[in-house]
Amino acid sequence: MRRFALVLLAAIAVSPAARASNIPDSYWAEPLPTAMYAATIRDIQSKLKELNCYRGAIDGIAGRGTTGGIKAWQKANNAPQNGIVSEPLMQSLLNAQSVPCRR
């Protein structure tokens, strides 16, 4: 399942439409399905850490630090700041044009 999620997310991430500003706000509030969510938390944490948005451990647990990192990334990338792990978050976060956080 983890490989499938990574392949799917990698394919979506290279799409030019994956920029945060091009995605309707309503999509940001739709969480990923549970099976996909569990497989991607470590990937989210890794990318957030790479972009200087997350300082915690890469442990696969979506706690306050992960939610704070997501909100920091959303702020830096002009996305709705809700901290929800959604498909638009994954599309935009893995996009090579993600803006790093200033911390």
GUVOMI-553279 format. One line per field, with one value per residue: x, y, z of N, C-alpha, C in turn; residue number from 0; residue in three letters. Coordinates in steps of 0.1 Angstrom, whole numbers. Each point is the difference from the previous one (the first is absolute). Example, Ala and Ser with C-alpha at 12.3 -4.5 7.8 and 13.67 -1.06 7.14 Angstrom:
<fitors>
n_xx 132/-4;
n_yy -57/11;
n_zz 78/-7;
ca_xx -9/9;
ca_yy 12/11;
ca_zz 0/0;
c_xx 9/-8;
c_yy 12/11;
c_zz 0/8;
num 0/1;
residu ala/ser;
</fitors>
This chain:
<fitors>
n_xx 8/11/5/-12/-1/12/-3/-12/5/9/-9/-7/11/2/-13/-1/-12/11/1/3/4/2/0/-13/-4/-11/9/5/-13/3/0/12/-3/-5/-3/-3/-8/-2/-1/-6/-3/7/-6/-12/3/5/-10/-8/7/0/-12/6/-10/8/-1/-12/-2/6/-11/-6/2/-13/9/1/12/-6/-11/9/7/-11/-4/12/0/-12/4/12/-9/-5/-1/-12/1/-2/12/-9/2/0/-7/-7/0/-3/-10/-3/-1/-3/-7/8/-11/0/-6/13/-1/-3/9;
n_yy -12/-1/-10/-6/4/-5/-10/-1/2/-8/-8/2/-2/-6/-1/7/-7/-6/12/4/10/-11/-3/-3/9/-3/-3/11/0/-7/-6/-5/-10/-7/-10/9/5/-12/-3/12/-2/-11/-2/3/-7/-9/2/0/-11/-5/4/-5/-9/-10/-1/-6/-11/-7/0/7/8/2/6/7/-6/-11/2/4/-10/-7/6/-2/-13/-2/6/-6/-9/9/-10/-4/6/-12/-3/-1/-12/8/-4/12/-3/-12/4/10/-8/-10/11/0/6/-9/9/1/-5/11/-8;
n_zz 0/8/-8/0/13/1/-8/6/12/-4/-6/11/8/-11/4/-11/1/4/-5/12/-7/-7/13/-3/8/-6/-9/5/1/-11/12/0/-8/11/-9/-8/9/5/-13/1/13/-1/-12/6/10/-8/-8/10/5/-12/1/11/-2/2/13/0/7/-9/7/-9/10/-4/7/11/1/-4/8/9/-4/-1/11/5/-6/5/11/-1/-3/8/9/0/11/-4/-5/-10/2/-11/-10/1/13/-2/-8/8/11/-8/-3/-10/-2/9/7/3/13/5/6;
ca_xx -8/8/5/-11/-2/12/-1/-11/4/11/-6/-8/9/6/-10/1/-11/2/4/-10/-9/-10/-9/-11/1/-8/7/10/-7/-4/12/3/-5/8/11/10/5/10/12/7/4/15/4/-3/10/13/0/-1/13/9/-4/1/-13/-3/13/-1/5/-7/-5/-12/-11/-5/-3/0/11/-3/-11/6/8/-9/-5/11/2/-12/2/10/-4/-13/-11/-8/8/-9/8/-6/8/-9/6/7/12/10/4/8/12/10/3/14/-1/-4/8/4/-4/11/0;
ca_yy 12/12/3/6/14/8/1/9/14/5/3/12/11/6/7/15/4/-3/12/2/11/-4/-10/6/-1/-11/-12/0/-5/-14/-8/-12/-13/-5/-8/8/9/-6/-2/12/9/1/8/14/5/1/12/12/3/4/14/8/3/-10/-2/-12/-13/-6/-11/-5/3/13/7/15/5/-2/9/13/0/1/13/9/-1/6/15/4/-3/7/-10/1/-5/-9/-11/-13/-8/-2/-2/12/2/-10/4/12/-2/-7/8/6/15/3/11/-4/9/8/-1;
ca_zz 0/1/-13/-8/4/-4/-14/-3/4/-9/-12/1/3/-11/-8/1/8/14/8/11/-3/-10/5/8/14/5/-1/11/13/-2/4/-8/6/11/-5/-7/10/9/-7/-5/10/0/-12/3/10/-7/-9/9/6/-11/-3/12/6/11/7/8/-5/-11/7/-6/9/-3/12/0/-8/-14/-3/0/-12/-11/0/-4/-14/-6/1/-9/-14/-2/0/12/11/9/6/-4/-10/-11/-13/-4/8/-6/-14/0/8/-7/-12/1/2/14/6/14/11/6/15;
c_xx 9/6/-10/-2/11/0/-11/4/11/-6/-8/9/6/-9/1/-11/1/4/-11/-10/-10/-10/-11/1/-8/7/10/-6/-4/12/2/-7/10/12/11/7/11/13/8/5/15/5/-3/10/13/0/-2/13/10/-3/0/-13/-3/14/0/6/-8/-5/-14/-12/-4/-4/0/11/-2/-10/6/9/-8/-6/10/3/-12/1/10/-4/-14/-11/-8/7/-9/7/-5/9/-10/7/7/13/11/5/9/13/11/4/14/-1/-5/9/4/-5/11/-1/13;
c_yy 13/3/6/14/9/2/9/14/6/4/13/12/7/7/16/6/-2/11/3/11/-4/-10/6/-2/-12/-13/-2/-6/-15/-9/-12/-12/-5/-8/8/10/-6/-3/12/9/2/8/15/6/2/12/13/4/5/15/9/4/-9/-3/-14/-13/-5/-14/-6/3/15/7/15/5/-1/9/14/2/2/14/10/0/6/15/4/-2/5/-10/2/-7/-8/-12/-13/-7/-4/-3/12/3/-9/5/12/-1/-7/6/6/15/4/11/-5/10/8/-1/3;
c_zz 0/-14/-9/3/-5/-15/-4/3/-9/-13/1/2/-12/-9/2/8/15/9/9/-4/-11/4/8/15/6/0/12/13/-1/3/-10/6/10/-5/-6/10/8/-8/-4/11/1/-12/2/10/-6/-9/8/6/-10/-3/12/7/12/7/8/-7/-12/5/-6/9/-2/13/-2/-9/-15/-5/-1/-12/-12/-1/-4/-15/-8/-1/-10/-14/-4/-2/13/12/10/6/-4/-11/-11/-13/-6/7/-6/-14/1/8/-7/-14/2/2/14/6/14/10/5/15/6;
num 0/1/2/3/4/5/6/7/8/9/10/11/12/13/14/15/16/17/18/19/20/21/22/23/24/25/26/27/28/29/30/31/32/33/34/35/36/37/38/39/40/41/42/43/44/45/46/47/48/49/50/51/52/53/54/55/56/57/58/59/60/61/62/63/64/65/66/67/68/69/70/71/72/73/74/75/76/77/78/79/80/81/82/83/84/85/86/87/88/89/90/91/92/93/94/95/96/97/98/99/100/101/102;
residu met/arg/arg/phe/ala/leu/val/leu/leu/ala/ala/ile/ala/val/ser/pro/ala/ala/arg/ala/ser/asn/ile/pro/asp/ser/tyr/trp/ala/glu/pro/leu/pro/thr/ala/met/tyr/ala/ala/thr/ile/arg/asp/ile/gln/ser/lys/leu/lys/glu/leu/asn/cys/tyr/arg/gly/ala/ile/asp/gly/ile/ala/gly/arg/gly/thr/thr/gly/gly/ile/lys/ala/trp/gln/lys/ala/asn/asn/ala/pro/gln/asn/gly/ile/val/ser/glu/pro/leu/met/gln/ser/leu/leu/asn/ala/gln/ser/val/pro/cys/arg/arg;
</fitors>
